Amino acid sequence: MGDLHLLFFASFLAHTAAGHAALEDELKQRIRAERPRLVQRIQEAIADDSNLAENSEYQAAKTEQEINEARIAELEDKLARAEVIDLSKLSGDTIKFGATVTLIDEDTGEKKVWQIVGEPEADVKKGKISVTSPIARALIGKTKGATVEVEAPGGAKVYKIRQVGWPEDRQPKEPRTVVNASLK
């Protein structure tokens, strides 16, 4: 089940809504602000010294422009292949993309909490791990109470799954209308 789940997510780029918005914001910033700034910098460098082979400011600006354009292409590709997963619709006891998992290190007793997210939004410092990471791959398809062994760069670690949770629906709830019916 775990490998099938990963194969499914490998065919596109799974994102949470927040991760998708962050990529869109970066793309807009690179196109609307960075691109024009770099064009201006290149034009100024040419105006200062038309010998482009010897113009270090021009060479540096061109290199920065190439890096920016490569990142724009990468972002456009990721967004084109993106599949935004609505975490508010996920539930259950089986670990999959979007789950927040509480683990206990069997050796140290240390508690760790990880949310499994798309690669672009993974940030270990914020408790978000990529669905393609060794620990996420070991967790996918498992349930609360299971023990998993993770082959990590620092060696094998064994964790007990204490809890599997899901982000709460962040949308405002519809107010409930109570009709006071009187009996005749």
N, CA, C and O atoms as a DFTB+ gen file, in Angstrom:
736 C
 N C O
     1  1       0.828      -1.197       0.000
     2  2       0.000       0.000       0.000
     3  2       0.867       1.253       0.000
     4  3       0.600       2.185      -0.760
     5  1       1.914       1.293       0.851
     6  2       2.767       2.465       0.943
     7  2       3.445       2.791      -0.372
     8  3       3.482       3.951      -0.784
     9  1       3.994       1.756      -1.049
    10  2       4.670       1.984      -2.323
    11  2       3.686       2.443      -3.394
    12  3       4.021       3.301      -4.210
    13  1       2.483       1.886      -3.402
    14  2       1.457       2.292      -4.360
    15  2       1.078       3.751      -4.133
    16  3       0.909       4.513      -5.085
    17  1       0.946       4.133      -2.868
    18  2       0.615       5.518      -2.521
    19  2       1.711       6.462      -3.035
    20  3       1.411       7.513      -3.601
    21  1       2.971       6.087      -2.838
    22  2       4.080       6.920      -3.312
    23  2       4.124       6.971      -4.825
    24  3       4.410       8.024      -5.394
    25  1       3.850       5.859      -5.491
    26  2       3.834       5.836      -6.948
    27  2       2.768       6.784      -7.473
    28  3       2.993       7.504      -8.445
    29  1       1.607       6.783      -6.828
    30  2       0.523       7.685      -7.209
    31  2       0.981       9.138      -7.084
    32  3       0.738       9.936      -7.990
    33  1       1.636       9.496      -5.980
    34  2       2.075      10.863      -5.777
    35  2       3.277      11.230      -6.635
    36  3       3.533      12.416      -6.842
    37  1       4.025      10.246      -7.144
    38  2       5.173      10.532      -7.999
    39  2       4.731      10.984      -9.385
    40  3       5.503      11.632     -10.092
    41  1       3.488      10.652      -9.795
    42  2       3.028      11.009     -11.128
    43  2       2.673      12.491     -11.247
    44  3       2.534      13.004     -12.357
    45  1       2.527      13.169     -10.137
    46  2       2.298      14.612     -10.121
    47  2       2.930      15.155      -8.852
    48  3       3.460      14.391      -8.045
    49  1       2.878      16.448      -8.672
    50  2       3.452      17.044      -7.474
    51  2       2.335      17.399      -6.499
    52  3       1.569      18.334      -6.735
    53  1       2.248      16.656      -5.418
    54  2       1.225      16.914      -4.408
    55  2       1.617      18.133      -3.592
    56  3       2.755      18.268      -3.142
    57  1       0.652      19.010      -3.414
    58  2       0.858      20.212      -2.604
    59  2      -0.335      20.392      -1.685
    60  3      -1.450      19.982      -2.006
    61  1      -0.091      21.003      -0.552
    62  2      -1.210      21.511       0.222
    63  2      -1.560      22.860      -0.398
    64  3      -0.796      23.382      -1.210
    65  1      -2.695      23.425      -0.029
    66  2      -3.078      24.734      -0.560
    67  2      -2.032      25.778      -0.190
    68  3      -1.703      26.642      -1.002
    69  1      -1.509      25.703       1.028
    70  2      -0.496      26.675       1.482
    71  2       0.797      26.534       0.678
    72  3       1.406      27.536       0.304
    73  1       1.212      25.308       0.416
    74  2       2.427      25.082      -0.364
    75  2       2.276      25.567      -1.793
    76  3       3.209      26.129      -2.367
    77  1       1.101      25.351      -2.366
    78  2       0.826      25.800      -3.732
    79  2       0.850      27.325      -3.804
    80  3       1.425      27.900      -4.728
    81  1       0.227      27.970      -2.830
    82  2       0.198      29.440      -2.792
    83  2       1.605      30.012      -2.649
    84  3       1.916      31.039      -3.251
    85  1       2.451      29.364      -1.864
    86  2       3.826      29.836      -1.693
    87  2       4.599      29.779      -3.007
    88  3       5.363      30.695      -3.312
    89  1       4.409      28.712      -3.792
    90  2       5.078      28.608      -5.093
    91  2       4.551      29.670      -6.053
    92  3       5.327      30.284      -6.785
    93  1       3.239      29.890      -6.053
    94  2       2.658      30.928      -6.913
    95  2       3.199      32.308      -6.544
    96  3       3.507      33.115      -7.421
    97  1       3.312      32.575      -5.246
    98  2       3.836      33.867      -4.789
    99  2       5.290      34.068      -5.232
   100  3       5.671      35.149      -5.680
   101  1       6.090      33.010      -5.099
   102  2       7.486      33.113      -5.529
   103  2       7.575      33.358      -7.028
   104  3       8.385      34.169      -7.477
   105  1       6.749      32.661      -7.807
   106  2       6.760      32.844      -9.263
   107  2       6.400      34.286      -9.619
   108  3       7.080      34.911     -10.433
   109  1       5.351      34.809      -9.023
   110  2       4.940      36.200      -9.289
   111  2       6.056      37.174      -8.945
   112  3       6.329      38.099      -9.709
   113  1       6.701      36.974      -7.803
   114  2       7.781      37.871      -7.375
   115  2       8.951      37.816      -8.353
   116  3       9.530      38.851      -8.682
   117  1       9.301      36.626      -8.816
   118  2      10.420      36.494      -9.753
   119  2      10.097      37.114     -11.111
   120  3      10.971      37.709     -11.742
   121  1       8.849      36.982     -11.567
   122  2       8.471      37.542     -12.868
   123  2       8.268      39.053     -12.786
   124  3       8.749      39.795     -13.641
   125  1       7.557      39.504     -11.760
   126  2       7.176      40.917     -11.680
   127  2       8.246      41.825     -11.096
   128  3       8.301      43.005     -11.442
   129  1       9.101      41.303     -10.216
   130  2      10.099      42.156      -9.569
   131  2      11.526      41.822      -9.996
   132  3      12.269      42.697     -10.440
   133  1      11.904      40.543      -9.856
   134  2      13.293      40.155     -10.152
   135  2      13.641      40.313     -11.627
   136  3      14.690      40.866     -11.957
   137  1      12.779      39.837     -12.512
   138  2      13.068      39.894     -13.944
   139  2      13.316      41.339     -14.395
   140  3      14.348      41.599     -15.015
   141  1      12.411      42.297     -14.110
   142  2      12.669      43.677     -14.533
   143  2      13.914      44.285     -13.865
   144  3      14.642      45.056     -14.490
   145  1      14.153      43.929     -12.579
   146  2      15.331      44.445     -11.880
   147  2      16.610      43.977     -12.559
   148  3      17.558      44.749     -12.702
   149  1      16.640      42.725     -12.974
   150  2      17.834      42.176     -13.622
   151  2      18.026      42.749     -15.025
   152  3      19.157      43.002     -15.440
   153  1      16.943      42.953     -15.750
   154  2      17.037      43.584     -17.077
   155  2      17.636      44.983     -16.926
   156  3      18.521      45.374     -17.688
   157  1      17.151      45.726     -15.945
   158  2      17.670      47.080     -15.689
   159  2      19.156      47.032     -15.324
   160  3      19.945      47.847     -15.803
   161  1      19.528      46.086     -14.487
   162  2      20.926      45.943     -14.071
   163  2      21.827      45.622     -15.267
   164  3      22.939      46.140     -15.368
   165  1      21.345      44.770     -16.167
   166  2      22.115      44.422     -17.373
   167  2      22.267      45.647     -18.272
   168  3      23.353      45.908     -18.788
   169  1      21.184      46.395     -18.459
   170  2      21.240      47.601     -19.297
   171  2      22.213      48.628     -18.732
   172  3      22.948      49.271     -19.482
   173  1      22.218      48.783     -17.412
   174  2      23.150      49.729     -16.787
   175  2      24.595      49.265     -16.945
   176  3      25.489      50.082     -17.167
   177  1      24.823      47.972     -16.832
   178  2      26.178      47.437     -16.988
   179  2      26.678      47.639     -18.409
   180  3      27.854      47.942     -18.610
   181  1      25.802      47.477     -19.402
   182  2      26.178      47.695     -20.807
   183  2      26.485      49.170     -21.043
   184  3      27.434      49.509     -21.749
   185  1      25.685      50.031     -20.455
   186  2      25.905      51.479     -20.618
   187  2      27.236      51.900     -20.019
   188  3      27.890      52.797     -20.549
   189  1      27.650      51.271     -18.925
   190  2      28.908      51.616     -18.258
   191  2      30.132      51.112     -19.018
   192  3      31.180      51.757     -19.016
   193  1      29.994      49.958     -19.667
   194  2      31.144      49.366     -20.354
   195  2      30.620      48.447     -21.453
   196  3      30.086      47.378     -21.159
   197  1      30.763      48.842     -22.701
   198  2      30.226      48.065     -23.816
   199  2      31.095      46.857     -24.183
   200  3      30.684      46.043     -25.011
   201  1      32.274      46.723     -23.593
   202  2      33.119      45.557     -23.816
   203  2      32.604      44.434     -22.900
   204  3      33.094      44.250     -21.786
   205  1      31.606      43.689     -23.396
   206  2      30.901      42.726     -22.561
   207  2      31.785      41.584     -22.058
   208  3      31.557      41.064     -20.966
   209  1      32.777      41.194     -22.834
   210  2      33.662      40.104     -22.421
   211  2      34.460      40.476     -21.171
   212  3      34.814      39.600     -20.382
   213  1      34.744      41.753     -20.987
   214  2      35.532      42.224     -19.848
   215  2      34.677      42.869     -18.754
   216  3      35.200      43.263     -17.712
   217  1      33.368      42.978     -18.988
   218  2      32.476      43.690     -18.073
   219  2      31.972      42.730     -16.991
   220  3      31.040      41.959     -17.221
   221  1      32.596      42.784     -15.811
   222  2      32.252      41.842     -14.735
   223  2      30.841      42.079     -14.188
   224  3      30.164      41.125     -13.804
   225  1      30.397      43.321     -14.149
   226  2      29.039      43.612     -13.674
   227  2      28.016      43.008     -14.627
   228  3      27.013      42.444     -14.191
   229  1      28.270      43.125     -15.922
   230  2      27.386      42.532     -16.930
   231  2      27.360      41.012     -16.779
   232  3      26.290      40.403     -16.785
   233  1      28.535      40.402     -16.645
   234  2      28.629      38.946     -16.512
   235  2      27.885      38.467     -15.260
   236  3      27.175      37.461     -15.302
   237  1      28.049      39.186     -14.159
   238  2      27.369      38.810     -12.908
   239  2      25.851      38.941     -13.052
   240  3      25.107      38.071     -12.601
   241  1      25.397      40.018     -13.675
   242  2      23.956      40.234     -13.863
   243  2      23.364      39.182     -14.794
   244  3      22.259      38.696     -14.554
   245  1      24.094      38.823     -15.861
   246  2      23.622      37.790     -16.793
   247  2      23.515      36.431     -16.079
   248  3      22.560      35.684     -16.293
   249  1      24.489      36.129     -15.247
   250  2      24.451      34.874     -14.495
   251  2      23.254      34.852     -13.562
   252  3      22.543      33.850     -13.478
   253  1      23.030      35.952     -12.862
   254  2      21.884      36.043     -11.958
   255  2      20.562      35.933     -12.735
   256  3      19.601      35.321     -12.269
   257  1      20.538      36.536     -13.924
   258  2      19.337      36.454     -14.757
   259  2      19.084      35.004     -15.190
   260  3      17.941      34.546     -15.176
   261  1      20.129      34.290     -15.569
   262  2      19.984      32.888     -15.971
   263  2      19.461      32.040     -14.817
   264  3      18.617      31.166     -15.018
   265  1      19.957      32.293     -13.617
   266  2      19.493      31.562     -12.436
   267  2      18.016      31.866     -12.187
   268  3      17.233      30.959     -11.903
   269  1      17.635      33.139     -12.292
   270  2      16.249      33.534     -12.083
   271  2      15.340      32.882     -13.122
   272  3      14.276      32.364     -12.781
   273  1      15.756      32.905     -14.389
   274  2      14.933      32.317     -15.452
   275  2      14.809      30.803     -15.285
   276  3      13.759      30.232     -15.581
   277  1      15.864      30.154     -14.817
   278  2      15.798      28.710     -14.578
   279  2      14.812      28.407     -13.448
   280  3      14.048      27.445     -13.524
   281  1      14.835      29.237     -12.399
   282  2      13.900      29.033     -11.288
   283  2      12.461      29.307     -11.739
   284  3      11.541      28.606     -11.317
   285  1      12.260      30.309     -12.582
   286  2      10.919      30.588     -13.116
   287  2      10.415      29.367     -13.885
   288  3       9.271      28.948     -13.707
   289  1      11.264      28.801     -14.737
   290  2      10.875      27.612     -15.510
   291  2      10.556      26.443     -14.579
   292  3       9.590      25.714     -14.805
   293  1      11.357      26.267     -13.546
   294  2      11.127      25.191     -12.580
   295  2       9.792      25.389     -11.852
   296  3       9.023      24.442     -11.688
   297  1       9.524      26.617     -11.420
   298  2       8.259      26.910     -10.727
   299  2       7.062      26.699     -11.649
   300  3       6.050      26.131     -11.239
   301  1       7.181      27.154     -12.887
   302  2       6.089      26.967     -13.849
   303  2       5.816      25.484     -14.070
   304  3       4.659      25.073     -14.157
   305  1       6.871      24.680     -14.162
   306  2       6.726      23.241     -14.339
   307  2       6.054      22.610     -13.123
   308  3       5.129      21.811     -13.266
   309  1       6.519      22.966     -11.931
   310  2       5.931      22.410     -10.707
   311  2       4.459      22.778     -10.596
   312  3       3.633      21.940     -10.234
   313  1       4.130      24.019     -10.904
   314  2       2.735      24.457     -10.803
   315  2       1.867      23.791     -11.871
   316  3       0.697      23.495     -11.625
   317  1       2.432      23.557     -13.044
   318  2       1.671      22.902     -14.111
   319  2       1.350      21.450     -13.751
   320  3       0.308      20.923     -14.142
   321  1       2.250      20.811     -13.005
   322  2       2.052      19.408     -12.623
   323  2       1.465      19.252     -11.227
   324  3       1.340      18.137     -10.721
   325  1       1.108      20.360     -10.610
   326  2       0.649      20.334      -9.223
   327  2      -0.752      19.749      -9.076
   328  3      -1.630      19.944      -9.916
   329  1      -0.915      19.054      -8.018
   330  2      -2.224      18.563      -7.594
   331  2      -2.388      19.044      -6.155
   332  3      -1.680      18.595      -5.254
   333  1      -3.329      19.960      -5.951
   334  2      -3.550      20.501      -4.618
   335  2      -4.477      19.555      -3.868
   336  3      -5.585      19.257      -4.314
   337  1      -4.003      19.096      -2.736
   338  2      -4.759      18.159      -1.915
   339  2      -5.478      18.947      -0.822
   340  3      -4.845      19.680      -0.063
   341  1      -6.779      18.796      -0.745
   342  2      -7.583      19.479       0.271
   343  2      -7.489      18.675       1.559
   344  3      -8.160      17.655       1.719
   345  1      -6.651      19.145       2.475
   346  2      -6.404      18.407       3.709
   347  2      -7.636      18.316       4.602
   348  3      -7.741      17.404       5.422
   349  1      -8.567      19.256       4.448
   350  2      -9.761      19.232       5.298
   351  2     -10.655      18.034       4.988
   352  3     -11.519      17.682       5.791
   353  1     -10.457      17.416       3.846
   354  2     -11.278      16.267       3.466
   355  2     -10.624      14.926       3.822
   356  3     -11.201      13.867       3.573
   357  1      -9.429      14.974       4.401
   358  2      -8.719      13.748       4.744
   359  2      -9.001      13.348       6.186
   360  3      -9.151      14.196       7.065
   361  1      -9.069      12.056       6.409
   362  2      -9.293      11.551       7.763
   363  2      -8.888      10.089       7.785
   364  3      -8.408       9.546       6.791
   365  1      -9.088       9.471       8.919
   366  2      -8.819       8.046       9.042
   367  2      -7.612       7.758       9.898
   368  3      -6.915       8.662      10.360
   369  1      -7.382       6.467      10.101
   370  2      -6.295       6.007      10.964
   371  2      -5.044       5.640      10.187
   372  3      -3.993       5.408      10.782
   373  1      -5.143       5.584       8.858
   374  2      -4.005       5.190       8.027
   375  2      -3.232       6.437       7.601
   376  3      -3.818       7.421       7.150
   377  1      -1.920       6.378       7.750
   378  2      -1.058       7.518       7.417
   379  2      -0.960       7.657       5.910
   380  3      -0.685       6.694       5.194
   381  1      -1.192       8.882       5.442
   382  2      -1.030       9.226       4.031
   383  2      -0.663      10.699       3.945
   384  3      -0.514      11.374       4.963
   385  1      -0.520      11.190       2.719
   386  2      -0.171      12.587       2.498
   387  2      -1.087      13.477       3.338
   388  3      -2.298      13.262       3.391
   389  1      -0.496      14.478       3.992
   390  2      -1.264      15.443       4.777
   391  2      -1.392      15.093       6.242
   392  3      -1.716      15.962       7.051
   393  1      -1.145      13.836       6.613
   394  2      -1.293      13.419       8.007
   395  2      -0.241      14.093       8.882
   396  3       0.882      14.354       8.450
   397  1      -0.631      14.364      10.107
   398  2       0.312      14.790      11.137
   399  2       0.482      13.590      12.057
   400  3      -0.486      13.086      12.626
   401  1       1.723      13.141      12.195
   402  2       2.012      11.892      12.894
   403  2       2.886      12.184      14.106
   404  3       3.908      12.863      14.012
   405  1       2.455      11.652      15.246
   406  2       3.247      11.758      16.477
   407  2       3.971      10.438      16.666
   408  3       3.352       9.375      16.709
   409  1       5.290      10.520      16.778
   410  2       6.138       9.337      16.910
   411  2       6.913       9.377      18.220
   412  3       7.225      10.448      18.740
   413  1       7.215       8.208      18.737
   414  2       8.092       8.085      19.902
   415  2       9.305       7.275      19.474
   416  3       9.178       6.148      18.995
   417  1      10.502       7.871      19.654
   418  2      11.749       7.181      19.340
   419  2      11.912       6.050      20.353
   420  3      11.983       6.299      21.556
   421  1      11.969       4.820      19.872
   422  2      12.045       3.652      20.755
   423  2      13.335       3.631      21.580
   424  3      13.356       3.057      22.669
   425  1      14.418       4.250      21.074
   426  2      15.692       4.242      21.801
   427  2      15.744       5.314      22.879
   428  3      16.203       5.057      23.991
   429  1      15.277       6.508      22.555
   430  2      15.444       7.652      23.464
   431  2      14.160       8.067      24.172
   432  3      14.212       8.790      25.167
   433  1      13.009       7.622      23.673
   434  2      11.736       8.058      24.234
   435  2      11.325       9.445      23.770
   436  3      10.290       9.968      24.182
   437  1      12.153      10.042      22.902
   438  2      11.871      11.392      22.404
   439  2      10.645      11.389      21.503
   440  3      10.469      10.505      20.664
   441  1       9.796      12.407      21.698
   442  2       8.572      12.552      20.894
   443  2       8.877      13.461      19.708
   444  3       9.524      14.497      19.856
   445  1       8.402      13.060      18.531
   446  2       8.544      13.873      17.318
   447  2       7.186      13.961      16.649
   448  3       6.434      12.987      16.606
   449  1       6.880      15.146      16.125
   450  2       5.623      15.344      15.416
   451  2       5.953      15.842      14.015
   452  3       6.633      16.856      13.853
   453  1       5.469      15.124      13.004
   454  2       5.749      15.466      11.611
   455  2       4.448      15.530      10.830
   456  3       3.547      14.717      11.037
   457  1       4.356      16.503       9.928
   458  2       3.271      16.509       8.951
   459  2       3.886      16.121       7.615
   460  3       4.941      16.634       7.240
   461  1       3.232      15.221       6.900
   462  2       3.722      14.763       5.599
   463  2       3.133      15.676       4.528
   464  3       1.917      15.743       4.345
   465  1       4.024      16.379       3.824
   466  2       3.618      17.383       2.839
   467  2       4.342      17.156       1.518
   468  3       5.173      16.257       1.399
   469  1       4.017      17.981       0.531
   470  2       4.701      17.923      -0.751
   471  2       6.128      18.406      -0.627
   472  3       6.461      19.188       0.263
   473  1       6.960      17.933      -1.522
   474  2       8.386      18.266      -1.478
   475  2       8.660      19.774      -1.442
   476  3       9.529      20.208      -0.686
   477  1       7.950      20.584      -2.233
   478  2       8.269      22.021      -2.228
   479  2       8.049      22.712      -0.886
   480  3       8.679      23.735      -0.617
   481  1       7.178      22.182      -0.044
   482  2       6.906      22.863       1.217
   483  2       7.529      22.183       2.430
   484  3       7.309      22.615       3.562
   485  1       8.300      21.132       2.208
   486  2       8.945      20.440       3.320
   487  2       9.904      21.387       4.032
   488  3      10.681      22.099       3.396
   489  1       9.837      21.383       5.355
   490  2      10.701      22.221       6.192
   491  2      10.789      21.553       7.559
   492  3       9.884      21.685       8.383
   493  1      11.877      20.839       7.792
   494  2      12.044      20.064       9.014
   495  2      11.916      20.954      10.251
   496  3      11.363      20.523      11.264
   497  1      12.417      22.184      10.182
   498  2      12.341      23.094      11.332
   499  2      10.897      23.420      11.706
   500  3      10.611      23.755      12.855
   501  1       9.987      23.323      10.734
   502  2       8.570      23.591      10.984
   503  2       7.771      22.298      11.166
   504  3       6.542      22.326      11.238
   505  1       8.480      21.163      11.240
   506  2       7.799      19.892      11.452
   507  2       7.120      19.344      10.210
   508  3       6.194      18.540      10.318
   509  1       7.570      19.773       9.016
   510  2       6.963      19.319       7.766
   511  2       8.006      18.521       6.985
   512  3       9.084      19.020       6.664
   513  1       7.653      17.263       6.688
   514  2       8.578      16.413       5.939
   515  2       7.973      16.046       4.592
   516  3       6.756      15.918       4.451
   517  1       8.844      15.880       3.610
   518  2       8.417      15.539       2.257
   519  2       7.861      14.124       2.210
   520  3       8.352      13.219       2.884
   521  1       6.830      13.958       1.402
   522  2       6.231      12.641       1.187
   523  2       7.258      11.668       0.617
   524  3       7.067      10.455       0.706
   525  1       8.347      12.179       0.030
   526  2       9.383      11.307      -0.541
   527  2      10.542      11.045       0.421
   528  3      11.471      10.319       0.066
   529  1      10.514      11.611       1.623
   530  2      11.604      11.418       2.588
   531  2      11.587       9.986       3.129
   532  3      10.549       9.325       3.096
   533  1      12.730       9.505       3.625
   534  2      12.775       8.133       4.158
   535  2      11.751       7.894       5.277
   536  3      11.122       6.837       5.323
   537  1      11.585       8.855       6.163
   538  2      10.648       8.644       7.270
   539  2       9.207       8.615       6.770
   540  3       8.418       7.784       7.220
   541  1       8.851       9.513       5.843
   542  2       7.488       9.511       5.305
   543  2       7.220       8.214       4.548
   544  3       6.144       7.630       4.677
   545  1       8.197       7.761       3.756
   546  2       8.025       6.512       3.006
   547  2       7.791       5.336       3.956
   548  3       7.014       4.430       3.654
   549  1       8.472       5.358       5.113
   550  2       8.291       4.280       6.086
   551  2       6.925       4.367       6.769
   552  3       6.364       3.344       7.163
   553  1       6.386       5.582       6.912
   554  2       5.124       5.784       7.627
   555  2       3.881       5.555       6.778
   556  3       2.859       5.091       7.284
   557  1       3.962       5.881       5.476
   558  2       2.788       5.786       4.598
   559  2       2.184       4.377       4.677
   560  3       2.882       3.373       4.534
   561  1       0.877       4.337       4.908
   562  2       0.159       3.072       4.964
   563  2       0.095       2.440       6.349
   564  3      -0.631       1.465       6.547
   565  1       0.844       2.980       7.313
   566  2       0.847       2.438       8.680
   567  2      -0.264       3.108       9.500
   568  3      -0.848       4.105       9.076
   569  1      -0.544       2.544      10.676
   570  2      -1.592       3.066      11.556
   571  2      -1.063       3.283      12.966
   572  3       0.043       2.862      13.305
   573  1      -1.880       3.949      13.780
   574  2      -1.546       4.203      15.189
   575  2      -1.219       2.882      15.877
   576  3      -1.913       1.881      15.698
   577  1      -0.146       2.900      16.668
   578  2       0.274       1.718      17.404
   579  2       1.340       0.899      16.706
   580  3       2.014       0.089      17.343
   581  1       1.505       1.097      15.411
   582  2       2.510       0.341      14.658
   583  2       3.912       0.824      15.012
   584  3       4.096       1.949      15.477
   585  1       4.878      -0.027      14.791
   586  2       6.286       0.309      14.964
   587  2       6.917       0.303      13.581
   588  3       6.703      -0.617      12.792
   589  1       7.703       1.348      13.296
   590  2       8.358       1.429      11.985
   591  2       9.852       1.600      12.166
   592  3      10.312       2.246      13.108
   593  1      10.598       1.012      11.251
   594  2      12.044       1.198      11.221
   595  2      12.358       2.083      10.029
   596  3      11.918       1.819       8.910
   597  1      13.119       3.127      10.279
   598  2      13.442       4.100       9.244
   599  2      14.934       4.053       8.977
   600  3      15.750       4.208       9.886
   601  1      15.280       3.836       7.709
   602  2      16.682       3.901       7.297
   603  2      16.973       5.356       6.959
   604  3      16.603       5.843       5.891
   605  1      17.631       6.033       7.866
   606  2      17.951       7.452       7.690
   607  2      19.455       7.601       7.500
   608  3      20.213       6.670       7.777
   609  1      19.893       8.776       7.026
   610  2      21.327       8.993       6.823
   611  2      22.165       8.717       8.076
   612  3      23.316       8.297       7.966
   613  1      21.602       8.947       9.257
   614  2      22.350       8.727      10.497
   615  2      22.257       7.299      11.006
   616  3      22.765       6.998      12.087
   617  1      21.619       6.413      10.247
   618  2      21.459       5.028      10.666
   619  2      20.002       4.705      10.908
   620  3      19.140       5.579      10.823
   621  1      19.729       3.449      11.208
   622  2      18.352       2.996      11.404
   623  2      17.791       3.529      12.715
   624  3      18.473       3.546      13.740
   625  1      16.524       3.968      12.663
   626  2      15.801       4.441      13.850
   627  2      14.489       3.678      13.907
   628  3      13.895       3.377      12.871
   629  1      14.040       3.367      15.107
   630  2      12.778       2.679      15.291
   631  2      11.830       3.610      16.041
   632  3      12.174       4.150      17.093
   633  1      10.630       3.789      15.482
   634  2       9.628       4.679      16.070
   635  2       8.325       3.925      16.300
   636  3       7.963       3.030      15.536
   637  1       7.639       4.299      17.350
   638  2       6.281       3.814      17.616
   639  2       5.337       4.948      17.224
   640  3       5.551       6.096      17.613
   641  1       4.302       4.634      16.461
   642  2       3.339       5.649      16.040
   643  2       2.330       5.835      17.169
   644  3       1.540       4.937      17.460
   645  1       2.363       6.998      17.798
   646  2       1.477       7.277      18.918
   647  2       0.135       7.841      18.452
   648  3      -0.914       7.520      19.011
   649  1       0.186       8.692      17.414
   650  2      -1.049       9.351      16.994
   651  2      -0.989       9.694      15.508
   652  3       0.073      10.016      14.975
   653  1      -2.144       9.620      14.849
   654  2      -2.301      10.050      13.458
   655  2      -3.395      11.100      13.471
   656  3      -4.520      10.821      13.885
   657  1      -3.074      12.303      13.022
   658  2      -4.055      13.382      13.032
   659  2      -4.155      14.046      11.678
   660  3      -3.330      13.839      10.788
   661  1      -5.194      14.853      11.553
   662  2      -5.466      15.558      10.305
   663  2      -5.742      17.011      10.611
   664  3      -6.363      17.328      11.626
   665  1      -5.282      17.907       9.735
   666  2      -5.560      19.329       9.971
   667  2      -7.069      19.553      10.014
   668  3      -7.833      18.974       9.243
   669  1      -7.458      20.399      10.929
   670  2      -8.878      20.727      11.010
   671  2      -9.249      21.601       9.833
   672  3      -8.414      22.325       9.290
   673  1     -10.508      21.525       9.444
   674  2     -11.012      22.372       8.362
   675  2     -10.879      23.820       8.805
   676  3     -11.490      24.232       9.791
   677  1     -10.084      24.588       8.079
   678  2      -9.836      25.984       8.439
   679  2     -10.934      26.919       7.938
   680  3     -10.935      28.106       8.264
   681  1     -11.870      26.388       7.147
   682  2     -12.958      27.212       6.630
   683  2     -13.924      27.523       7.762
   684  3     -14.156      26.677       8.625
   685  1     -14.499      28.742       7.769
   686  2     -15.471      29.046       8.810
   687  2     -16.677      28.120       8.678
   688  3     -17.162      27.846       7.580
   689  1     -17.125      27.666       9.793
   690  2     -18.280      26.771       9.810
   691  2     -19.548      27.573       9.584
   692  3     -19.663      28.723      10.008
   693  1     -20.492      26.944       8.909
   694  2     -21.804      27.563       8.714
   695  2     -22.498      27.616      10.067
   696  3     -22.483      26.634      10.809
   697  1     -23.107      28.755      10.397
   698  2     -23.826      28.796      11.673
   699  2     -25.006      27.836      11.608
   700  3     -25.678      27.718      10.584
   701  1     -25.235      27.173      12.693
   702  2     -26.343      26.222      12.755
   703  2     -27.603      26.968      13.147
   704  3     -27.608      27.741      14.105
   705  1     -28.639      26.737      12.422
   706  2     -29.922      27.367      12.711
   707  2     -30.797      26.372      13.449
   708  3     -31.042      25.263      12.975
   709  1     -31.258      26.781      14.605
   710  2     -32.136      25.922      15.381
   711  2     -33.537      26.489      15.260
   712  3     -33.792      27.646      15.593
   713  1     -34.426      25.661      14.785
   714  2     -35.816      26.095      14.634
   715  2     -36.569      25.630      15.867
   716  3     -36.589      24.445      16.201
   717  1     -37.174      26.578      16.520
   718  2     -37.953      26.246      17.717
   719  2     -39.369      25.913      17.276
   720  3     -40.176      26.802      17.005
   721  1     -39.650      24.645      17.211
   722  2     -40.958      24.209      16.763
   723  2     -41.874      24.019      17.973
   724  3     -41.502      23.372      18.952
   725  1     -43.025      24.569      17.893
   726  2     -43.978      24.374      18.993
   727  2     -45.004      23.347      18.588
   728  3     -45.408      23.282      17.427
   729  1     -45.425      22.547      19.541
   730  2     -46.425      21.520      19.282
   731  2     -47.804      22.123      19.417
   732  3     -48.029      22.920      20.328
   733  1     -48.749      21.772      18.539
   734  2     -50.111      22.285      18.621
   735  2     -51.022      21.279      19.225
   736  3     -52.216      21.537      19.375
